[in-house]
Amino acid sequence: MTKLTAQAAGTFAIAPTPFHDDGRIDERSIDRLSDFYTEVGCDGVTVLGILGEAPKLDAAEAEQVALRFVKRAKDLQVIVGVSAPGFASMRSLAKASMDAGAAGVMIAPPPHLRTDDQIIGYFKQAQEAIGDDIPWVLQDYPLTLTVVFTPAVIRKIVTDCPSCVMLKHEDWPGLEKITTLRNFQKDGSLRPLSILVGNGGLFLDFEMERGADGAMTGYAFPELLIDVVKLSKAGKRDAAHDLFDAHLPLIRYEQQPGVGLTVRKYVLQKRGIIASSAQRKPGAVITPQAMAEVDYLLSRVARVDRRANLQPQSSAAG
């Protein structure tokens, strides 16, 4: 597989980690997820992110999940989240993933970073730890990670770290940040950098118009993300917004802190892609009332997008 570059664009699905009801890793559902992302037309898949419940896995399990995705999703660029409290674990997972054929890795800041100098210094050390030959993604998600990157700090990190090729942009509000970064590139003070956006797709419509290269998030209908990215790039603004607006109530529901992953896994289970919506403990459990609300939202999305017209829930085959 080719390595990730600053020209990366399109839709990279953020994959959940499938578990059996008893908490064991479900490798067959990993295979189905990988096949699904390939079949619907994703350009890549990112594993072991925040959505992937990575902190609940030990080092051996993290490598097991990463390598299973990498080997199955061989037609996609696979990015592996390698964030860890220490650089030894980060280095080990990064090397194993790249040796197996991953396209790159993703690094998030630890929550104790506070000053700009601390942030810049941390990522220089992280790049040294994994090796300069591994392309990596800078994850900017202050709502969850509590670390705030200014556009100038991002520019400095990218300048100091030649193998940082992508920003996963999840600031909120963050539209002006995208514009500022693209203006840095116009004035020559920032080298080429792929910008993919997250936040469940909540602002994808306008983020594309501000200059994002695509989406990297885990909404349960990656087909919607793919379509909005393509329509936006084709200049079909109204068509992009019309389709996005039909999905927005479900996207919003998924964005609830603490329950969003339960909703996403529930929908993926309804779609027959994963066998169980279980999270590894500690984790939330979707209630019958929440299921009913999600089913109602799906029925409303299906009025515009037939892909949301799902049959009553049944376990994935096999």
C-alpha positions, -999 to +999 in steps of 0.1 A: +000+000+000+013+035-008+021+058+020-001+087+030+008+120+014-003+157+017-024+151-014-048+126+004-084+135-001-119+120-001-135+101+027-117+081+053-142+063+075-134+062+112-140+025+121-154+014+154-138-016+170-164-045+169-168-066+201-188-096+209-213-092+237-188-105+262-162-080+252-140-101+230-127-086+197-150-096+168-126-103+139-153-114+115-171-081+120-138-063+114-137-081+080-173-071+072-166-035+082-135-034+060-154-049+030-183-025+035-160+006+035-144-007+003-177-015-014-193+019-007-163+038-021-143+051+008-108+062+000-094+050+034-102+039+069-089+050+102-088+026+131-080+028+168-092+064+171-113+077+199-144+060+183-124+028+182-123+025+220-085+023+217-078+030+254-098-001+263-074-024+245-041-037+257-010-034+234-014-069+219-051-063+212-045-029+196-020-045+173-044-074+166-072-050+156-049-028+135-033-056+115-067-073+109-080-041+093-048-034+074-047-069+059-084-070+050-089-035+037-060-039+013-077-016-014-079+013+011-054+035+027-054+025+064-044+050+091-038+036+126-043+056+157-011+051+178-017+077+205-003+064+238+009+077+272+044+067+264+065+067+232+075+031+234+040+018+229+035+044+201+066+033+183+058-004+186+023-001+172+034+024+145+061+000+133+039-031+133+011-013+114+034+001+088+052-032+083+018-048+077+009-022+050-007+007+067-005+040+049+002+061+080-006+067+116-025+093+136-013+110+168-034+129+193-020+152+220-020+140+256-044+162+277-016+176+300-002+198+272-010+235+279+014+259+263+022+263+227+058+253+233+047+221+251+024+212+222+051+219+195+078+201+215+056+170+221+050+164+184+086+168+175+094+141+201+066+119+188+079+121+152+114+112+165+099+083+184+081+067+155+107+075+129+109+102+102+099+078+075+063+072+088+037+097+076+014+109+103-018+127+109-021+155+135-054+151+154-069+184+165-100+177+187-100+201+216-136+194+227-125+159+238-087+161+242-088+196+259-057+207+240-062+238+219-041+243+187-040+278+172-035+279+134+000+293+140+008+263+163-004+239+136+018+257+110+048+254+133+042+217+140+039+210+102+070+231+095+091+213+122+078+178+113+082+170+076+064+137+079+032+153+092+011+152+060-025+156+073-046+175+098-076+158+112-096+189+119-122+186+147-122+220+163-156+235+170-162+263+160-135+256+134-145+271+100-123+301+104-093+278+113-096+260+080-097+294+062-067+306+081-047+275+073-055+277+036-045+314+036-012+304+051-007+281+021-017+309-003+010+332+012+036+305+011+041+302+049+026+267+051+035+238+029+009+215+013-012+197+040-043+175+036-072+186+058-098+160+066-127+169+090-144+150+117-169+159+145-193+132+132-197+152+099-217+178+118-202+207+098-191+189+067-212+210+044-195+242+051-161+227+060-158+215+024-166+250+012-139+264+034-113+242+018-113+208+034-101+179+013-126+155+026-141+138+057-126+115+083-153+106+107-175+077+117-211+085+108-230+053+103-237+062+066-203+068+051-221+069+018-235+103+028-200+116+036-187+104+003-216+120-016-213+154+001-176+155-005-180+147-042-209+170-047-191+199-030-160+194-050-181+193-082-196+227-073-231+213-068-237+233-036-275+229-033-274+192-040-247+187-014-267+207+012-300+191+004-286+156+010-267+167+041-298+183+055-317+151+052-292+133+074-285+161+098-310+151+125-294+117+128-259+132+126-268+155+155-283+126+175-251+107+171-231+136+184-244+134+219-214+130+243-214+096+259-240+079+238-229+087+203-209+054+198-239+034+211-261+050+184-235+044+157-229+008+166-267+002+168-272+015+132-242-005+119-257-036+135-291-028+119-273-025+086-259-061+091-223-049+092-213-057+127-228-086+148-232-067+180-236-031+191-217-039+223-190-016+236-162-029+258-168-020+294-169+007+307-193+018+281-229+030+276-257+007+266-284+020+242-318+020+258-350+008+241-363+043+240-332+056+223-334+027+198-370+038+190-358+074+185-330+063+162-354+041+142-377+071+138-349+093+126-339+066+101-374+065+088-373+103+082-339+101+065-352+073+043-378+097+028-349+114+010-322+087+010-334+052+005-301+038+020-316+046+054-346+024+048-334-004+071-352-037+079-360-045+115-328-053+135-312-087+131-277-099+139-252-099+111-249-131+092-224-156+105 
